[in-house]
Amino acid sequence: MNKRSNRVYVLLGILVFFFILGFGTDIATRNADESDILTASISNSKPAEDINEQPIEQSEPTTLGTPSTVISDYEEEVADKFYENAVLIGDSIAAGYEIYAQGENAPNFLKEITFLSAVNYGVDAALKPQGNGNIHPTYKGEARAVTDSLQMIAPDKIFINLGINELDGVKAETVGEKYGQLIANIKEVCPTSQIYILSLTYIVAGHEKETFTNADIKEYNSYLAYHAPEWGATYIDLASYLTVDGNTLPAEYSGDNYVHLSGLGFTIWNRCLIDVALVYK
């Protein structure tokens, strides 16, 4: 073999070496970039214990997750366990969710939840005693004061979604103060239960009233978020799941083009509860 051939082989060897080195470096760089993206994503996520530390004043809503209607087997398993002995207290919106929960297409974890909901129910009604025509959710075939039902159930977790029936012409602070009293009453009968406040969801655009607007709902939600820690409760921003513009309820999420939710709206609510289970499990 002559010297020219040797030089050719040497040059080829050098080119192959740099090609391999460059290829490996490119892979390492791309892997590092992907790792940085994931790390940044995790770092920018608000820790569960920090959710209630500051009042919500930003215009852009923050959520525990993204509103995907797809539930994985793992998520279903976590949710089944998390909601095993849970109660959801609410008004007609929650009552609609209870009906949805009984359907064939509803995820199994919803069937683990005991719903204490009633049409026209609210914070003020929840503070009133049983009888005298007062509105209360039915439990075991009888309309009972919510604290009486909770004492019978002894739940591990209590979710509350109340106030939308009382904000019409009434200050958010007035309803919010009663909310704090309701939580205090609940803690007396269920001192070890974890309490979660679900924010109110919005009104469909163009269907607000002069005395009841999405701005009123935002103010009320901010009040609840701010005071939740002192009440010993965890605030969950359900509203941010059920909005696109951060200010209104999309018409496709509503069953009455006002405040009540459609089947699609309830599937988004599912996602919120799934995310809660994943964060607080």
PyMOL commands that set and color helices and strands:
alter all, ss='L'
color gray80, all
select helices_A, chain A and resi 3-44+48-50+73-82+92-101+108-112+123-126+146-153+172-189+214-231+238-240+251-253+263-280
alter helices_A, ss='H'
color red, helices_A
select strands_A, chain A and resi 86-90+113-117+138-139+142-143+157-161+194-198+233-236
alter strands_A, ss='S'
color yellow, strands_A
deselect
rebuild
show_as cartoon
